Amino acid sequence: GGGGEGDEEEEYEVCKQPCTETRKACGHPCGAPCHPGRECPEASTRCRAKVVLRCACGRKKEQATCMANSCGAIQQSMLKEDLVSKIRELQSGQTISISSVAVSDLSQERRLECDEVCAQEERNRRLAEALQIENPDLSPLLQEAQYTSFLMEQAREEPKFVLSVEEAFRTLVESTKTTPDGHLKPLAVRTHNFQVMKSVHRRLVHELAPFYGCETGSYDPEPCRSVIAKAVRSQCKLPPVPLSKFVELDHRRPRTIPAPVNVSA
């Protein structure tokens, strides 16, 4: 027979799966327990989806919880509407007060702070572009090319002389290396006799020599004193950044202008 009034009503199991509707604030799934017939509780619950935060340059990254909710989306919408309204006022020729415009990050994007390593890599990248070097990781090279303040000053005051000394050292070093077809040069030790020069120029040659892996010595009494440089194949080298180029890049580097100090009357 058919069922009577005493028959138990059929029971349905309540869905407890996470809601897959898209959140308006961040685009991630709602994530709240299934709530048929009701709006997603975005205003009262924050998104628990995992996101990857990065710093401005992209070097640092860290996993975190999204934490977005609809309040942020509403705030963004109101701010956008306010900005659009102010732009229209400007276009119509009206004058507006900048202070009346709310200042906020429209994207609400969370980022990590760049650190000193990020800043160093950015300096290396700019230096690599200037030197036309493909690999921007120049930290070890720059540390090796720590020219003295005396050399830097002389390169600024007498660039032509510095270039002539660099060319002499470069030629000397290459004369101990291999030929274009890959064969070793016949002499593993070569010397170069610089012309007679004043003491300040001799000092420059002496201080620049270690960057080329060369040895130097001064000979003959004044006023005919000169410098002889010696290059040994197993020791000599070319610097990663020549002094002249290093000074040129240092000159291009933007200088920090100190902020004015308010002096009370």
C-alpha positions as CSV (number, residue, x, y, z in Angstrom):
1,G,0.0,0.0,0.0
2,G,0.7,3.6,-0.1
3,G,2.5,5.5,2.6
4,G,0.5,6.9,5.4
5,E,0.9,10.0,7.6
6,G,3.2,8.1,9.9
7,D,5.8,7.7,7.2
8,E,9.0,9.5,7.9
9,E,9.7,12.5,5.6
10,E,12.6,12.0,3.2
11,E,15.7,13.8,4.6
12,Y,18.3,15.6,2.5
13,E,21.9,16.0,3.5
14,V,23.0,19.6,3.7
15,C,25.9,20.5,1.4
16,K,28.9,21.5,3.3
17,Q,31.3,22.0,0.3
18,P,33.0,25.4,-0.1
19,C,31.1,27.9,-2.3
20,T,32.8,28.4,-5.6
21,E,31.2,31.7,-6.5
22,T,33.7,34.4,-7.4
23,R,34.4,37.1,-4.9
24,K,34.0,40.7,-6.3
25,A,36.8,42.1,-4.3
26,C,39.6,39.8,-5.4
27,G,38.3,37.2,-7.9
28,H,39.0,34.2,-5.7
29,P,36.3,31.6,-4.9
30,C,34.0,32.6,-2.0
31,G,35.2,29.6,0.1
32,A,32.4,29.9,2.7
33,P,30.3,26.7,3.4
34,C,27.6,26.3,0.8
35,H,24.8,28.8,1.3
36,P,22.1,28.2,-1.3
37,G,19.7,31.1,-1.8
38,R,21.9,33.6,0.1
39,E,24.5,36.0,-1.0
40,C,28.2,35.3,-0.4
41,P,29.2,36.8,3.0
42,E,32.0,38.9,1.5
43,A,31.5,41.9,3.8
44,S,31.8,39.8,7.0
45,T,34.5,37.3,5.9
46,R,37.9,37.8,4.4
47,C,39.3,35.8,1.6
48,R,41.5,32.9,2.8
49,A,43.0,32.0,-0.6
50,K,46.7,31.8,-0.8
51,V,48.5,34.5,-2.8
52,V,52.1,35.2,-3.6
53,L,53.4,38.7,-2.6
54,R,56.3,40.2,-4.4
55,C,58.4,43.4,-3.9
56,A,58.3,46.1,-6.6
57,C,61.3,44.7,-8.5
58,G,60.1,41.1,-8.2
59,R,63.2,39.7,-6.5
60,K,61.5,38.9,-3.2
61,K,58.4,36.7,-3.0
62,E,56.4,35.3,-0.1
63,Q,53.2,33.3,0.3
64,A,50.4,35.0,2.3
65,T,46.6,35.0,2.8
66,C,44.6,37.3,0.5
67,M,42.5,38.8,3.3
68,A,40.3,40.8,0.8
69,N,36.6,41.5,1.5
70,S,33.9,43.5,-0.2
71,C,34.4,46.6,2.0
72,G,37.7,47.2,0.1
73,A,35.9,46.7,-3.2
74,I,33.2,49.2,-2.2
75,Q,35.9,51.7,-1.1
76,Q,37.7,51.4,-4.4
77,S,34.4,51.9,-6.3
78,M,33.6,55.1,-4.3
79,L,37.1,56.4,-4.8
80,K,37.0,55.8,-8.6
81,E,33.7,57.6,-8.8
82,D,35.1,60.5,-6.8
83,L,38.1,60.8,-9.1
84,V,35.9,60.6,-12.3
85,S,33.7,63.4,-10.9
86,K,36.7,65.6,-10.1
87,I,38.2,65.0,-13.6
88,R,34.9,66.0,-15.2
89,E,34.9,69.2,-13.1
90,L,38.4,70.0,-14.4
91,Q,37.4,69.3,-18.0
92,S,34.5,71.7,-17.6
93,G,36.8,74.5,-16.5
94,Q,36.0,74.4,-12.8
95,T,38.6,74.7,-10.1
96,I,38.8,72.0,-7.5
97,S,40.8,71.5,-4.3
98,I,43.3,68.7,-4.5
99,S,42.9,68.1,-0.8
100,S,39.3,67.0,-1.4
101,V,40.4,64.0,-3.4
102,A,41.0,60.9,-1.3
103,V,44.5,59.5,-1.6
104,S,44.6,55.7,-1.8
105,D,46.0,52.8,-3.7
106,L,43.2,51.9,-6.2
107,S,44.6,48.5,-6.8
108,Q,44.9,47.8,-3.1
109,E,47.9,45.6,-4.1
110,R,49.9,44.4,-1.2
111,R,53.7,44.3,-1.8
112,L,56.8,43.4,0.1
113,E,59.4,46.1,0.7
114,C,62.5,46.0,-1.5
115,D,65.7,45.6,0.5
116,E,69.4,46.5,0.0
117,V,69.9,43.4,-2.1
118,C,67.2,44.7,-4.5
119,A,68.8,48.1,-4.6
120,Q,72.2,46.5,-5.4
121,E,70.7,44.4,-8.2
122,E,69.1,47.5,-9.7
123,R,72.4,49.4,-9.7
124,N,74.1,46.4,-11.3
125,R,71.4,46.2,-14.0
126,R,71.8,49.9,-14.9
127,L,75.6,49.5,-14.9
128,A,75.3,46.4,-17.1
129,E,73.1,48.4,-19.6
130,A,75.6,51.2,-19.7
131,L,78.5,48.7,-20.3
132,Q,76.5,46.6,-22.7
133,I,77.1,43.5,-20.5
134,E,74.5,40.8,-20.8
135,N,74.9,39.5,-17.3
136,P,73.7,42.2,-14.8
137,D,75.1,40.4,-11.7
138,L,78.2,42.6,-11.4
139,S,78.5,42.7,-7.7
140,P,81.8,40.7,-7.6
141,L,83.2,42.7,-10.5
142,L,82.4,46.0,-8.9
143,Q,83.9,45.0,-5.6
144,E,87.1,44.1,-7.4
145,A,87.1,47.5,-9.2
146,Q,87.3,49.6,-6.1
147,Y,89.4,52.4,-7.5
148,T,91.1,54.8,-5.0
149,S,89.8,58.4,-4.6
150,F,93.1,59.6,-6.1
151,L,92.6,57.5,-9.3
152,M,89.0,58.7,-9.5
153,E,90.1,62.3,-9.2
154,Q,92.8,62.0,-11.8
155,A,90.5,60.3,-14.2
156,R,88.1,63.3,-14.0
157,E,90.9,65.9,-14.3
158,E,93.0,64.2,-16.9
159,P,90.9,61.8,-18.8
160,K,93.1,61.7,-21.9
161,F,96.2,60.8,-19.9
162,V,94.2,58.1,-18.0
163,L,93.0,56.6,-21.3
164,S,96.6,56.4,-22.6
165,V,97.7,54.6,-19.5
166,E,94.8,52.2,-19.7
167,E,95.6,51.5,-23.4
168,A,99.2,50.8,-22.5
169,F,98.3,48.3,-19.8
170,R,95.7,46.7,-22.0
171,T,98.2,46.2,-24.8
172,L,100.8,44.9,-22.3
173,V,98.4,42.3,-20.8
174,E,97.2,41.1,-24.2
175,S,100.7,40.7,-25.4
176,T,101.2,37.8,-22.9
177,K,98.0,36.0,-23.8
178,T,96.8,34.0,-26.8
179,T,96.8,34.9,-30.4
180,P,93.5,35.2,-32.4
181,D,93.9,31.6,-33.5
182,G,94.2,30.4,-29.8
183,H,97.9,29.9,-29.6
184,L,99.9,31.2,-26.7
185,K,102.1,34.2,-27.3
186,P,105.8,33.2,-27.3
187,L,106.7,35.4,-24.3
188,A,105.0,34.8,-20.9
189,V,106.6,37.9,-19.4
190,R,106.5,41.3,-21.1
191,T,107.4,44.8,-20.0
192,H,106.4,48.3,-21.0
193,N,108.5,51.4,-20.5
194,F,106.3,54.5,-19.9
195,Q,107.7,57.8,-21.0
196,V,109.3,60.2,-18.6
197,M,106.6,61.8,-16.5
198,K,106.0,63.9,-13.4
199,S,105.5,62.3,-10.0
200,V,101.7,62.6,-9.9
201,H,101.5,60.7,-13.2
202,R,103.9,58.0,-11.9
203,R,101.8,57.6,-8.8
204,L,98.7,57.0,-11.1
205,V,100.6,54.3,-13.0
206,H,101.7,52.6,-9.8
207,E,98.2,52.6,-8.3
208,L,96.5,51.5,-11.5
209,A,98.9,48.6,-12.2
210,P,97.4,46.1,-9.6
211,F,94.0,46.3,-11.4
212,Y,95.8,44.8,-14.4
213,G,97.7,42.3,-12.3
214,C,101.0,44.1,-13.3
215,E,104.1,45.1,-11.3
216,T,105.7,48.5,-11.6
217,G,109.0,50.2,-10.6
218,S,110.4,53.7,-11.1
219,Y,113.8,54.2,-12.6
220,D,116.4,56.9,-13.3
221,P,116.7,60.2,-11.3
222,E,114.7,63.3,-11.7
223,P,113.9,64.9,-14.1
224,C,114.2,61.8,-16.3
225,R,112.4,59.4,-13.9
226,S,110.0,57.0,-15.6
227,V,108.0,53.8,-14.8
228,I,108.5,50.3,-16.2
229,A,105.5,47.9,-15.9
230,K,105.9,44.1,-16.0
231,A,103.1,41.7,-16.9
232,V,103.3,37.9,-16.2
233,R,100.9,35.7,-18.2
234,S,99.8,33.7,-15.1
235,Q,99.1,36.9,-13.1
236,C,98.1,39.7,-15.4
237,K,94.4,40.5,-16.3
238,L,92.1,43.1,-17.6
239,P,89.9,44.9,-15.0
240,P,86.1,44.2,-15.3
241,V,85.4,47.9,-15.5
242,P,88.2,50.3,-16.7
243,L,88.8,53.4,-14.6
244,S,87.7,55.7,-17.3
245,K,84.4,53.9,-17.7
246,F,83.9,53.6,-14.0
247,V,84.3,57.4,-13.5
248,E,81.9,58.0,-16.5
249,L,79.2,55.9,-14.9
250,D,79.7,57.5,-11.5
251,H,79.3,60.9,-13.1
252,R,76.0,59.8,-14.7
253,R,74.6,58.5,-11.4
254,P,71.9,60.7,-10.0
255,R,72.8,62.6,-6.9
256,T,70.6,62.8,-3.8
257,I,69.7,66.4,-3.1
258,P,69.2,67.0,0.6
259,A,65.8,68.2,1.6
260,P,65.7,71.9,2.7
261,V,65.8,72.5,6.4
262,N,63.1,74.7,7.9
263,V,64.7,77.3,10.1
264,S,62.3,79.1,12.4
265,A,62.5,82.8,12.4
